[in-house]
Amino acid sequence: MTARLILDVHALQNVPPSNLNRDDNGAPKTALYGGVIRARVSSQAWKRATRRYFSQLLEPGELGVRTKRVAELLAERITVLRPDVDAPKALELAAEVLQTATGSKIEPPKRKADAAKKNGEPAPAPESSYLMFLSSRQLDLLAALAVSGADDIKAYLKDKDTKARAKKIADSRHSVDIALFGRMVADSTDLGVDAAAQVAHALSVHRAETESDYFTAVDDRNLDSEPGAGMIGTVDFNSATLYRYAAVDVDLLARNLGQGLNKDEPATPVCRAVEAFLDGFVSSLPTGKINTFGNHTLPDAVVVKLRTTRPVSFVSAFEKPVTADEFGGHMEAACARLADYVPELERAYGEDNGATWVLRIGPATAKLASLGTEAPSLSALVSAVGQTVADRLEQHG
């Protein structure tokens, strides 16, 4: 069996009254697991939070943009390269180049176009029919391509070599977030990028109850003769000790970043992308109703494992819900459950020969210290994992 390199990240995090991720009725999302209702935060919500956190960790040029308004985004870059090109012309160039590069129609949305025509307004900017995810580097190169053929863009893009160049630009030098979270291009499946990262729905380790907060707002200009609220309403919330899990296929991440594909343009180092993901996943928090609840917490415990076979979640440790003792609290019992479960799992299925690190705070997490090397801080953990990944990749060529 060919050895793989998989990064597993497990976290236990207390979240006070909050509504991180709402369902279609505005209530916190839940799931039935182990026969009881658990608090849940969807993987999509935490992936977006992680991707947004990357802006604090990486340079803009290392990231991508996901938008339907990709023509406007590209047109802005075109006008930077050619200030003499006006806005309508830049949009035309952008639409033509994007359509050639991705195979997707880039045109004004029919509803917006009809409304503009009815009101005698200028036609709206062209858009893609679905969210398009392109890296900053890809956008820069497509802008340069558009400028090269600005005199007659349609004729320029009919050339076979130019078409191939446009497609190659859209399928190379992927940004860190594209390499990690993947990309789907419905009209050109060969431009799709398989996600190197998998993120589980966060689940509470215990039974969770949804509660409602009844609130009122008072009109500041009310007269004494006009008592009462100017507005009343309710907002649903819950509180939970969450088990969070994510995995990164480091080998696929390396391929997505283009390791070894372009000798003239070195790809982003894999260890940098791994470090950004680990830091971003641990530190980020979905912002649903954040102004209402101010639920800014960080994990009490993080366990990171490098594996050589396949990803393994420890969620089964909590299939039987954790119950609070007479003094309350779920974190200590959750840590004890995890500390017992992991060695048993690895004994039964064969201990993976990867490294393990533990970042923890407080006496409630003490039992987790036995699982691996303790990291004194998040920055130390991130550096140690990134360096080990870099060393392992170098050993395997």
Secondary structure as UniProt FT lines:
FT   STRAND          6..18
FT   TURN            24..25
FT   STRAND          30..33
FT   TURN            34..35
FT   STRAND          36..41
FT   HELIX           43..53
FT   HELIX           54..56
FT   HELIX           60..62
FT   STRAND          64..67
FT   HELIX           70..81
FT   TURN            83..84
FT   HELIX           87..102
FT   STRAND          106..107
FT   HELIX           110..118
FT   TURN            119..120
FT   STRAND          127..128
FT   STRAND          132..135
FT   HELIX           136..148
FT   TURN            149..151
FT   HELIX           153..158
FT   HELIX           160..170
FT   HELIX           176..181
FT   TURN            186..187
FT   HELIX           189..191
FT   STRAND          197..199
FT   STRAND          202..204
FT   STRAND          211..217
FT   TURN            220..221
FT   TURN            224..225
FT   STRAND          231..249
FT   HELIX           250..256
FT   TURN            257..261
FT   TURN            263..264
FT   HELIX           270..283
FT   TURN            288..289
FT   HELIX           290..293
FT   STRAND          301..307
FT   HELIX           315..318
FT   TURN            326..327
FT   HELIX           331..349
FT   STRAND          356..360
FT   HELIX           363..371
FT   STRAND          373..374
FT   HELIX           378..395
//
